[in-house]
């Protein structure tokens, strides 16, 4: 079975994107194993911190390298990707051997995809990911699932994906697995 690493772009307890990831996990049930990246301790990127590699960054790189694919579940902040997610991707996209800064990164040729949960700006954020992910040398599966946050979630904290969103997650899971074959 293939190993899919989920990166939840919101570190908030009860994150709607984490809840979307749980729905995607169901779409992969019996087809792939899923793990979640712990990246809350990754520092803000600075070349001054690259050597020696900070332990949280080394752990992130190892988790990415051990996975067959990554699936990012991202909020949309100001019609773009969250700065924290961009920071994580900046660290992960740096060359593993800094004596050759054009060399392979942890993300090198990694199959990737993205899903977005937000109340607006999906198209703009999706376009940022469509440009960024191939640039950082991932094999991007452009089958992006998007969802608005259901109104009741703002009161009770429970994100409820629509049947259409669940169908889209299933299509995205199949496209991701197909890209791995």
C-alpha positions as CSV (number, residue, x, y, z in Angstrom):
1,X,0.0,0.0,0.0
2,X,1.1,3.5,-0.7
3,X,1.9,6.0,2.1
4,X,0.2,9.4,1.9
5,X,1.4,12.1,4.2
6,X,-1.3,14.7,5.1
7,X,-0.2,18.2,5.8
8,X,-2.9,20.2,7.5
9,X,-2.3,23.9,6.9
10,X,-4.1,25.1,10.0
11,X,-2.6,24.3,13.3
12,X,-5.7,25.3,15.1
13,X,-7.4,22.7,17.4
14,X,-10.6,21.7,15.7
15,X,-9.3,23.0,12.3
16,X,-11.9,22.7,9.5
17,X,-9.0,21.6,7.2
18,X,-8.2,18.8,9.7
19,X,-11.8,17.7,9.5
20,X,-11.6,17.8,5.7
21,X,-8.5,15.6,5.9
22,X,-10.4,13.1,8.0
23,X,-13.0,12.9,5.2
24,X,-10.2,12.4,2.7
25,X,-8.7,9.7,4.9
26,X,-12.0,7.8,4.5
27,X,-11.7,8.2,0.7
28,X,-8.3,6.4,0.9
29,X,-9.4,3.7,3.4
30,X,-8.2,0.3,2.3
31,X,-6.2,1.9,-0.6
32,X,-3.4,3.7,1.1
33,X,-2.0,4.3,4.6
34,X,-2.3,7.9,5.9
35,X,-0.2,9.8,8.4
36,X,-0.3,13.4,9.5
37,X,2.7,15.7,9.5
38,X,3.6,17.3,12.8
39,X,5.1,20.6,11.8
40,X,4.1,23.0,14.6
41,X,7.7,23.5,15.8
42,X,9.2,24.4,12.4
43,X,10.9,27.8,12.7
44,X,10.5,30.7,10.4
45,X,12.9,30.1,7.5
46,X,16.2,31.8,7.7
47,X,19.4,30.7,6.0
48,X,21.1,31.5,9.3
49,X,19.3,28.5,10.7
50,X,20.0,26.0,7.9
51,X,23.2,24.6,9.4
52,X,22.9,22.6,11.5
53,X,19.4,21.6,10.3
54,X,16.9,22.3,13.1
55,X,15.5,19.1,14.5
56,X,11.8,19.9,13.6
57,X,12.9,20.6,10.0
58,X,14.9,17.3,9.8
59,X,11.8,15.5,11.1
60,X,9.6,17.1,8.5
61,X,12.1,16.2,5.7
62,X,12.3,12.6,6.9
63,X,8.5,12.3,7.0
64,X,8.1,13.7,3.5
65,X,10.8,11.5,2.1
66,X,9.2,8.4,3.7
67,X,5.9,9.2,2.0
68,X,4.9,8.3,-1.5
69,X,2.8,11.4,-1.8
70,X,1.7,14.5,0.1
71,X,-1.8,15.9,0.3
72,X,-2.1,19.4,1.7
73,X,-5.3,20.6,3.3
74,X,-5.1,24.4,3.3
75,X,-7.1,27.3,4.5
76,X,-7.2,30.4,2.4
77,X,-5.8,33.6,3.9
78,X,-6.3,36.8,2.1
79,X,-7.0,35.0,-1.2
80,X,-3.7,33.1,-0.9
81,X,-1.9,30.3,0.9
82,X,-1.1,30.7,4.6
83,X,2.3,32.1,5.3
84,X,2.9,29.2,7.7
85,X,2.3,26.7,4.9
86,X,4.6,28.6,2.6
87,X,7.2,28.6,5.3
88,X,6.9,24.9,5.7
89,X,7.2,24.4,1.9
90,X,10.2,26.8,1.8
91,X,12.0,24.6,4.3
92,X,11.0,21.3,2.6
93,X,12.1,22.6,-0.8
94,X,15.6,23.5,0.1
95,X,18.4,21.3,-1.2
96,X,19.3,18.5,1.2
97,X,22.9,19.0,0.4
98,X,23.7,22.7,0.6
99,X,27.0,22.3,-1.2
100,X,24.7,22.0,-4.3
101,X,21.8,24.4,-3.8
102,X,20.2,23.1,-7.0
103,X,20.3,19.5,-5.7
104,X,17.4,17.4,-4.6
105,X,15.1,18.4,-1.8
106,X,12.8,16.3,0.4
107,X,10.0,17.2,-2.1
108,X,12.0,16.3,-5.2
109,X,9.6,14.5,-7.6
110,X,7.1,13.9,-4.7
111,X,3.5,13.4,-5.9
112,X,1.4,16.2,-4.3
113,X,-2.1,17.5,-4.3
114,X,-4.1,20.2,-2.4
115,X,-7.6,20.7,-1.0
116,X,-8.9,24.0,0.3
117,X,-11.4,24.8,3.0
118,X,-12.4,28.5,3.3
119,X,-15.3,30.8,2.7
120,X,-13.7,32.5,-0.3
121,X,-10.6,32.9,-2.4
122,X,-10.5,29.3,-3.5
123,X,-9.6,30.1,-7.1
124,X,-6.8,32.5,-6.2
125,X,-5.2,30.2,-3.6
126,X,-5.5,27.2,-6.0
127,X,-3.7,29.2,-8.6
128,X,-0.9,29.9,-6.2
129,X,-0.5,26.2,-5.4
130,X,-0.7,25.3,-9.2
131,X,2.3,27.6,-9.8
132,X,4.2,26.8,-6.6
133,X,4.0,23.0,-6.4
134,X,5.6,22.3,-9.8
135,X,8.2,25.1,-9.2
136,X,9.4,23.3,-6.1
137,X,9.7,20.2,-8.1
138,X,6.7,18.1,-7.0
139,X,4.6,16.2,-9.4
140,X,1.4,18.1,-8.9
141,X,-2.0,16.3,-9.2
142,X,-4.3,19.2,-10.3
143,X,-7.5,17.7,-9.0
144,X,-8.2,20.3,-6.3
145,X,-11.2,19.9,-4.0
146,X,-12.6,23.1,-2.5
147,X,-15.2,23.6,0.1
148,X,-16.9,26.5,1.9
149,X,-17.3,26.1,5.7
150,X,-20.9,25.2,6.5
151,X,-22.6,28.0,8.5
152,X,-23.3,25.8,11.6
153,X,-19.5,25.1,11.9
154,X,-18.9,28.6,13.1
155,X,-21.2,27.8,16.1
156,X,-20.6,24.1,16.8
157,X,-17.1,23.7,15.3
158,X,-18.2,20.7,13.1
159,X,-17.2,21.0,9.4
160,X,-19.7,19.0,7.4
161,X,-18.6,18.4,3.8
162,X,-21.4,18.3,1.2
163,X,-22.1,15.2,-0.8
164,X,-20.5,17.0,-3.8
165,X,-17.3,17.7,-1.8
166,X,-17.1,14.1,-0.6
167,X,-17.5,13.0,-4.2
168,X,-14.7,15.4,-5.2
169,X,-12.5,14.1,-2.4
170,X,-13.0,10.5,-3.8
171,X,-12.0,11.7,-7.3
172,X,-9.0,13.5,-5.9
173,X,-7.9,10.4,-3.9
174,X,-8.2,8.2,-7.1
175,X,-6.2,10.8,-9.1
176,X,-3.5,10.9,-6.5
177,X,-3.3,7.1,-6.3
178,X,-3.3,6.9,-10.1
179,X,-0.4,9.3,-10.2
180,X,1.6,7.0,-8.0
181,X,1.3,4.0,-10.4
